[in-house]
Amino acid sequence: MTERGEPPVDVAGPGEMTPEPAAPPVAAVPAAPVAAPAPAPQAASGVSGQPDIGSAGPAPRTAEEPGAPRSGPQADGLTAPEPPSAGVAGEGAGEGAGEGTVRRVSTWNIANALTIARLAIVPVFTVFLFVEGEGWRLAALGVFLLASLTDQLDGWLARKYALITDFGKIADPIADKALIGAALLSLSYLGEIPWWVTVVIIAREAGVTLLRFLVIRHGVIPASYGGKVKTVLQIVAIALYIVPGVPDLARWAAMGLALVVTVGTGADYVVRAVRLRQVARSARSG
């Protein structure tokens, strides 16, 4: 306290050298450096003089923590940038994640993986179908139903979890037609389904697929409810032909209903394609 008491001797005057008056000047000493411009150069040099303000008690704080974030300007300089940067990063990450989920869907997702798996199952199903024996027929039926189930499952997953991609829009109907076409061709070759039935169904499926590609520059024709009913009826009819011992009347009734819906939905796709093309032309001309 003697070092901090010497400067006030000149201020208080020689008459105030008694111990009792010396206490007020000592208390006034910290106030003088506050108004003095000396702390600014010290803060610039990395040594803060402002702990003197609060060091009326423990003086060692200035010696132990020179430039510590206790001082106001330095605390602001260290902590203030951190919350904004963290907040911006958090908001940016959230927006980026949201945009990535909505605008860009990866082609490699579970729905498309099931579509590819259905394509890979088609040769296995065909082999099982041509092997003689009731057990192999039942195995072919199981593979066929499993592949048909993936058709329903990948569509449900794509809609529920927003996994719809351009690849899926094209590959899914191709996988469906490959499975149905392989079953019809194989059963017709084995003499169990008339060839004209196979030709009508395959011609319809190929025509609709070609039609989709022709109008894809105008837009995508989504699958209709009738198209889904058609697929289910075809699956049921083919399954009845695969299972041995089913009465012919039941097989023909199922296949006849599937044929009617197949032809009707094919005509509906043609009408929708023509309307889509007209709407696209009018939009360009307008």
Disulfide bonds with the S-S distance in Angstrom:
none
